[in-house]
Amino acid sequence: MKNSSRFFCNRECEYFPCHPTKDTEDFNCMFCFCPLYRFDDCPGNKKYIMTGDGKKIKDCSECLFPHREKNYDAIMERLK
């Protein structure tokens, strides 16, 4: 899919791809910062880690959910 309002791939970004993936052709940069991060029940592949000061934070470093074009509608629905 070409760059559009649903899919944008920025191969010139110095961090591309920001998550390990075998399929850079289907890597959507539209949600560079995941809008689902604030939800504990997000459908992505998340983990939780403890910081040095004992705070629990979400680790999405292995999550590709927002970077797949097929998940665009699910993300937008969750944000309603």
C-alpha positions as CSV (number, residue, x, y, z in Angstrom):
1,M,0.0,0.0,0.0
2,K,1.3,3.4,-0.9
3,N,1.6,6.1,1.8
4,S,-1.9,7.2,2.7
5,S,-4.0,8.2,5.7
6,R,-4.0,4.6,6.8
7,F,-0.4,3.6,6.1
8,F,2.9,5.4,6.0
9,C,6.3,3.8,5.8
10,N,9.3,6.1,6.6
11,R,12.3,4.1,5.4
12,E,14.5,7.1,5.7
13,C,13.9,7.4,9.5
14,E,17.2,6.7,11.3
15,Y,15.3,4.2,13.6
16,F,13.6,2.3,10.8
17,P,12.5,-0.3,11.6
18,C,12.1,0.6,15.3
19,H,11.1,-3.0,16.2
20,P,12.7,-6.2,14.9
21,T,10.8,-7.5,11.9
22,K,11.2,-9.8,9.0
23,D,8.7,-7.8,6.8
24,T,9.7,-4.2,6.4
25,E,7.3,-3.9,3.4
26,D,4.4,-4.1,5.8
27,F,5.9,-1.9,8.5
28,N,3.4,1.0,9.2
29,C,5.0,4.1,10.8
30,M,1.6,5.8,11.1
31,F,1.6,5.1,14.8
32,C,5.2,5.9,15.5
33,F,4.2,6.4,19.2
34,C,1.6,3.8,19.9
35,P,-1.8,5.3,20.9
36,L,-2.6,2.0,22.8
37,Y,0.3,2.4,25.2
38,R,-2.0,3.8,27.9
39,F,-4.3,0.8,27.9
40,D,-3.4,-2.2,30.0
41,D,-5.6,-4.4,27.8
42,C,-4.1,-3.4,24.5
43,P,-4.0,-6.3,22.0
44,G,-0.3,-6.1,21.4
45,N,2.6,-8.2,22.5
46,K,3.5,-6.3,25.7
47,K,5.5,-7.1,28.8
48,Y,5.9,-5.3,32.1
49,I,9.3,-4.5,33.6
50,M,10.3,-2.9,36.9
51,T,12.4,0.2,36.9
52,G,15.3,0.7,39.3
53,D,13.0,2.7,41.6
54,G,10.3,0.0,41.7
55,K,7.8,1.4,39.2
56,K,6.1,-1.0,36.8
57,I,6.2,0.1,33.2
58,K,5.0,-1.4,29.9
59,D,7.7,-2.6,27.6
60,C,6.4,-2.7,24.0
61,S,9.8,-3.2,22.4
62,E,8.8,-6.5,20.8
63,C,5.3,-5.4,19.8
64,L,4.4,-5.0,16.1
65,F,0.7,-4.6,16.5
66,P,0.5,-0.8,15.7
67,H,3.0,-1.3,12.8
68,R,0.8,-3.7,10.8
69,E,-1.5,-2.0,8.3
70,K,-4.2,-4.6,8.9
71,N,-4.5,-3.4,12.5
72,Y,-5.3,0.2,11.7
73,D,-9.1,-0.3,12.1
74,A,-8.7,-2.1,15.4
75,I,-6.6,0.7,16.7
76,M,-9.0,3.4,15.6
77,E,-11.9,1.6,17.1
78,R,-10.2,1.2,20.4
79,L,-9.5,4.9,20.5
80,K,-13.2,5.9,20.2
